[in-house]
Amino acid sequence: QNPEQLFVAQELINKVNQSVAELRCI
């Protein structure tokens, strides 16, 4: 595994978590 892929995956997870948090606030 290269670190770049891991970083991209982390960013994707952050975006998903943010979206979920926003949906819960509505």
Buried (B, 14 or more C-beta within 10 A) or exposed (E): EEEEEEEEEEEEEEEEEEEEEEEEEE
